[in-house]
Amino acid sequence: MIKIYGMPGCPYCDYVHAQIAGREDEFRYINIAENIRNLSAFTRLRDTSPVFDSCKQIGDVGIPAFVFEDGSVSIDPADAGLIEYGSPDACSIEDHRAGRKGC
């Protein structure tokens, strides 16, 4: 199962979260704004993984973040088989909710 750290209101996270609806056997979405335990788990990950170095340099939080079963970490939705918000393959959240194929 792939863990995804994100939070509501982040368009990149919301876009990924919409793609995994109904796929709880493949993904576990962890809302870092929900409680201090989730936020603490994410900040420990962010503080120790070099994957986040470029994010920290430009002041980004680094979400959504993906943690795979083997412990590897990524900030690229494509590594989890998902589409990144704003990419040429992306559709809007409204398209997804309307059932557009490929969303």
Steps between C-alpha positions, in 0.01 A plus 500: 500500500623847411470767770427851378560800725290802407244747625171656389528830320823405324396473132771242430385287795130541420566389142686189614241428772220503241690246285527247782135508608379142533853362483559458874658160439782672305538836674476647849451876505636666812367849564783687672257771614274252676707457816844556647593131464459516121684831477783369716535185288525711186748749646724213616490360148567843347786572739679170430442428131721668237204483260373820664825699469389683185161577657660647808735715289208673331272511805258227393347264753548194279147365478358285371773260605495129424649225716519160335494156662877469466544826697602710201361853480396716206330830438409404140144366460609311186714274719173384662323466165309826549476822300639829630273803520579748225676247276390459136323174593306662785135583498317717747344376823164587340585276201588218738180537700300502176651162410734610220709205382865517597444708809 
